Amino acid sequence: MLRNQFQRLCTRSARVSVPIRGLASAADNSKTVEVSLPEDSFDLYELEEGPKTNFEISKDELLTLFRDMNAVRRLEMACDALYKAKKIRGFCHLSTGQEAVSVGMEHAVTKEDSLITAYRCHGFTYMRGASVKAVIAELLGRRAGVSFGKGGSMHMYWKNFYGGNGIVGAQVPLGAGLGFAHQYLNEKCAAFALYGDGASNQGQVFEAFNMAKLWNLPVVFVCENNKYGMGTAAARSSAMTEYYKRGQYIPGLRVNGMDVLAVKEATAFARDWCISGKGPLVMEFVTYRYGGHSMSDPGTTYRTREEIQNMRSKNDPIAGLRHHILDWGIATEAELKAIDKEVRENVNKEVAEAEASPPPEAKLQILFEDTYVRGSEPPFQRGRIPEENYAFKQ
């Protein structure tokens, strides 16, 4: 029933995949190239073997990865501008610099797999299938938003994407529950529960580890280690910063989270591990956020500008993939610039549409909408006073 609830949302604000224009023929782009990742892309814990460092990938998928990361970054840049223009209010957490995680993961899972994350969720919402317009409209509190203007930055949902959660670490046991659902329904699917290094010390994370191992659940616990929990460096808050080993009795995998190809291959490995009945896995993506923890944080009081610039210049996930595409002769610099221009124009167009879309009507009905799964509502729901009680139409 809950899945049907998401279907209503998903059918009217899904993004449309646009073919990449101005490149070689489709037949040529379907050809594969051999990829060799650096040996230090992965570190294993209690695993006899890990993801492959040598594999093939189609030229078309490489260009799509490039396009998707550009789209996520442009989306976050638009959020930044709208927030500074005071059009977006409240909490707002951007993932600029961490695009390889959301993009690489989505390219390795299926739409039937479940994913749940914390409040840095815009990129994941887009990659799960929402349009730029639906994400931006949600941030602006508009009816066209992915959560109909009721959720804001931290509470975005899509089919088999369960948020966007504002309570630190609370999504992790929910992710274990999603894994339990897949197991109970005999589905060949995996659940991915993401959390940050700042949430890694939460007691409920370890409780979820225990239950997942005890019941052999198909869930991947994914720590996005961006080095800072709010303004606190990981080493100052965690006695052990090798988060992929935190599962103790659960095997672990550490991944270069600034390399979209490593993320994709590791996620595919983790998914195969789970659906083959081997139980849970703890996976750590070592990544980096360029901005502050949230829009109210300048991000430079607890780290140097030189550190940020060094990461931008040497480890940027988009620049890294661009270098590979050019080096492997898959596209020219002009063709990549054309993709970037097309993405920018599309994002600008959808942002304008989101800004022009109306807010929710001031109706009591809208306030009580979606509180219950449709068909399971009680006769009425109480308001603050008897005159505000709302009767559901059966």
Order of alpha helices (4+ residues) and beta strands (2+ residues): alpha-alpha-beta-beta-beta-alpha-alpha-beta-alpha-alpha-alpha-beta-alpha-beta-beta-beta-alpha-beta-alpha-beta-alpha-alpha-alpha-alpha-beta-beta
